[in-house]
Amino acid sequence: MLQPCAGTPYRVLLCFSSLQPASVEASSGTAARFTVKATGIGLSYQWQYNSGASGAAAATLTITAKSTCNDWQYRCIVTDGNGSTVTSDAAKLTVK
């Protein structure tokens, strides 16, 4: 579900564009990529999996698929220069 842009004419608008992370199916040992696209100024990204943080800080998260990560959920929290945040939908990693 897309989250709407929030703000007033005096604030920087932050919203997800049409790109939410999609679920990924990958073979064990191969690269799996999740991508978000947000609109705003001074954006920073923090990817999370299940309840932990991945440490990744870009619009695209690239990880090596491992069987121990099968069915994990990934989402991204995007923060703009004013400190406003939006959280993406979760996407699932399926490891074959």
C-alpha positions, 0 to 999 in steps of 0.5 A: 500500500502506498503512503500518501505525501504528507506536509504543508506548503511550508514543509518538504514533502516526502512520499513513496513514488510508485516503487515499493520493494517487491518480494524476491525469489533467489537461489542460495548464494546469489544476489537478492535486491530490494528497491524503493523510490521516494520523493523528497529532499535530503533523503536517507534510507534505513533497511530493516529485516524482520525486527533488525536493522540491516545497516544498508543506507541506500535506495537499493538493498543488495544481500546474498540469499542464504537458506537461513534468511528464507521468508524474511521480511524487508522494509525501508524507512526513508527520512527527509532533511526535516526528519519526516519519515515514511515506511515502505511495505514489507517484501519477502525473500524466498530462498530456493 
